[in-house]
């Protein structure tokens, strides 16, 4: 079934958002030796979509995933999931927010030991409640207001001021104008959109950098028959566990290890193990993420 001109217009806005974000994300990843999974062919996955599997073995299509240790041939460990989305009307914004959460959060839960950054770059009209809902679920979220989109298109001679009463003919006219833009005009359009939302984008990327460039500040190990042990390095916590005698616990038999890893940006990962080997495996996994 053919898509309506209004739907095609929305797709164009979404494509523009991804085109704006992509070079900034790619530069960031290149500077840090990280891999950016984006739309296109990749040997490590089938098809051209960024499709990742959640803890329930369901696949979800995403916009961008930043990986540690990833290559064209091998999936790495995800350190950030970033979505871009456009909505024109508030009545659709909560559904879109829930759609993003439904795609990203089950995957983030699968990789909870990595505490990945969750981000959403939104454009158009979103209610305060829909934005608050995403932020309450751990998403770093910014919004490019609808008027900034209209102004950007106006800068290249295109009227993008539409509402629910706008006839398809006007949407179709705008779509044709956008698709016929010369490369330099399309770049000017994107530059104008970036300039109009410079502060929001800077804040978003500052938060991304803070999350990914974090370092471990504290590792806490609690053997639940003994006292709490606090370490400033993973290898010190590893040494403690390797030499801990579970048979000589204070106050009763050994029950389990509680481990808390705290990061410089305020993130934390909590884990609980009844088996020493599993606890050591967790620390080895966390230690590998810092190298």
PyMOL commands that set and color helices and strands:
alter all, ss='L'
color gray80, all
select helices_A, chain A and resi 5-32+90-110+112-114+128-136+146-154+168-179+183-196+198-212+234-243+246-248+276-288
alter helices_A, ss='H'
color red, helices_A
select strands_A, chain A and resi 35-37+50-53+59-62+64-68+77-87+117-124+139-145+216-223+228-231+257-263+268-273
alter strands_A, ss='S'
color yellow, strands_A
deselect
rebuild
show_as cartoon
